[in-house]
Amino acid sequence: MPLKAPICIGTSATMASEGSGESRAQAVAAVATRLFGATIGPDAVIDETLQRATDDGLTLDLVRPRLASVLTAPLPDVMTDNDLRSNPLAVWAELEIGLEDGQELTRKKPTPFGAAVARLSEASGVLPEVCRDVFSTFLTRVSLPEADRGGAASGAFLAFKLHRFISGAGEIHTTLTEAPRTVMFEGQLEDPDAPGNRLYPTRFCRDCGHEVHVVTKSEDAEGLRFLARNIDDTPIETDDGDIAG
């Protein structure tokens, strides 16, 4: 029985996001060709197909004159998906912030919230501070399941993503003494204010958030000691089955 060539299938959400659709497909095809060791052409790359959540017949030009009345009135308690499909603020948010409405719907590049508020204020003529409060509340509401907005469905109407980049705190070193313990950001062997009290690198458990000290257990003529070690060091299994480090 003759062998058939394998069918190569790969998925990625972030491999290529810059440039036109054609250039992105070429970039993905080039990576796939190297990855699979088979010729993969741009025509084999399938991109996402997007669909508007709001009414297709409503454009930015049509809803822009109605934004001020929405922003200066209290948001209704009931906001079903059917209500939101024609809501001027929902249409504006989807087309101005979320989607590029061209020959095909594509995702727009991420927009800082402050920039979105400034554009909303310019489009509506409403003060930026008012736009900020209303838009923040509105986005939070429409991202909830419809059942939490007075309807029956379980999905969000407009699902948005928030990105916040927070730099790491660096290395934290603490002593093992009773509280209050010394906490330092500089790596030293001992607490400079209490010589003899060793400093140990500290990490935090992803599950419970409790601090963990990275040490190596050592026993010699001087007795039992716990020495600071690098968290990347591989623990060594001892003859009795215990793990050292």
N, C-alpha and C positions, 0 to 999 in steps of 0.2 A: 504494500500500500504506500503510495508516494507521500512524502511528508509535505505538509502545507506550511507556508510561511506564517509565523506567529502574528497575531493582531496586536499592535501596540496601542495601549490606551493610557493616557496620563491626564491628570487634573491639577490645576493650580489656580489660586485666586489672586496671586500677587506677583507672578513671574514677570509680567510685562504690563505696564500701565501708562507709559508715555508714548507720544506720537499718535499717528493716525491708526485706524483699524488695520490697514494693510501692513504698515510697518510693525505693529505689534504682532500680527500673525506671522510675519517673517522671522521676528526674534524668537517667538515660541517654537516655530518649526525648526530653527537652527539648534536650539537647545534640545529639542526632542530627538533630532537626528543624532546628536552626539550621545544622548542618554541611552537610546535604544539600539544604536548601531545599525539603523536602517534609515533609508531616505524618507523623510517626512516633509511634505510640501505645505506651503501656507494654506492651500485649499483644504487641508485636513484639520485645520484648527477651527474649532467651533466656539464662537463667542457667546456671551449671554444675550438673551432677548428680554427687553424691558417693556413694561406696560404701565401706563399712567394709572394712579389710584383715583385721581380726580377726573371730572368730566372732560373728555377729549375736545369738546366744542368750546371750552373756555380757555382763553389766552390771557397773557399778562396784560395786554392792552384793554381787554374787557373788564378784568377784575381790579385793575389799579385804581380807578375812581371810587371803588367801593371799600377800599382798605380802611380809610379814616373812620367810617362808621362802625366797622368791626373793632378797631383798636380802641375806640373811645367809649364803647359800651361793654357792660359786664359779659364775660363769656357764659354761654348758656350751660345749665347743669346737664342737659341731655345733648350729647354730641355723637349721634350714631354715624355709621359709615355713610349711610345715604345722605345725611345732613352735610357731612364733610365733603362729599363729592362736588358740591357747588359752592362751598364756603370760600370766599375771596382770599382769606389768609392761607387756607390749605392749598389753593391753586397757586398762589404766589410763592409759598414755601417750596412746593414741588418743582415749579418751573424755574424759579430764580435761584434756588439753592441746590436742589437735588438733581434735576435732569436737564440735559441739552436737547431741546426739541427741534431736531433737524430732520433729514430724510429718515433717519433711524434714531430712536431714543438712546442716548448714551448718558453715562454718569458724569456729572461735573466734578471738577477737582474740589477737594475739601475747602470749606470757607470758615475762617475764624468767626466765632459767634458775634464778636464786636463789629466785624465788617458786615455781617448779615443784618444786624440791627441798624447800622448806618444806611444801608441800602433800603431797608424797609421804611426808615424815617424819611428818606428822600422821595421814595415812591408814594408815600401816603400823606406827607406834609405834617405828620404827627411828631411831637417831641421825642428825641432818642430815648430818654429815660422811660417814657410811657411805652414805647415800642419794645424796649428791653424787657420790662416786666410782663407785658401781655404775651409777647412772643415766647418767652421762656415758659410761662404757664401753659400756653397753647401747645407747644411741642411736647411738653410732659404729658398733657392730657391725651393727645392723639397717638402717642406711642403706647398707651395702655390698651389692653384688650377691649373690644367693643362692649363686652359685658360689664366693664367698669365705667362705661360712659353712657349707660342707659339702653344699650342694645342687647343682642343675644350672642353675637359671634365671639370667638375666642382670640382673634388675631388683632394686631395693631393696625391702624390705618396708615400712618406714615412712620416707618421705623427709621430712626436716625442714629448715627454713631457719634459719640464724643471721644475725642482723642486728647490726652494730656500726657506730655512727656515730663517725667520727674527723674532727675538725676539721682543716682544712688548716694547713700550717705557715706560711702567709703568704708574703711575698716573701723570696727568698734572693739575696744579692748576693755575688759572689766576685771576686777579682782574677785576672789571667791570669799571675801570676808562678809560678815553679817552687815545688814543695812545700817547706815547708808554705804553703798559700795562706790568705789572710784570708777568712773566711766571716762575713757579717753579716746580720742581719735588718732593719736599718734602711737605707733607701735613701739613699746618699750618692754624691757624684761620685768621691771618692778615699778610699783607705785612710787613716784619721786617724793611724795609726801609721807610715805610709810615704807621705808626700805625693808625688804624681806617679804613683802606681800606681792606675789607675782601677778602680772597682767596676762590675761588669756584672750585670744581672739573669740569673738562672740557672733553667732549666727542666730536666725530666728526660724522656728519651725513653720513650714507653709500650712500645716494643718491646724495647729493650735495657737501659733503665734508666740509660744514660750521660747525664751532664750536657751541656746545650747552652746556649751563651751567646747571648743575643738582642742583636744589634749591627747597626749600620749602617756599611758601609765608606765612608770619606770620604777623598778625596785633594785637597789644595789646596797652596798655597804652603808650608805648614808640613810637607808630606809626607803619607804614608799613615797614616790613623788609623782606629780602630774605636770608634764612639760607641755608648753604650747607647741602646736604643730600646724602645718598648712592644711586647710580643709581638703585640698586636692591630693594629699598623700594617701596612698592605698593602705588600708589596714592590713596587718600581718597576722595570719592565723598561727597560734602557738601549738605546741605538741599536745596539749590537753584539750584542744578544740576551741579555746577561748580566742577572742579577737583582741589583738593588741592595737591600741590607738583608737 
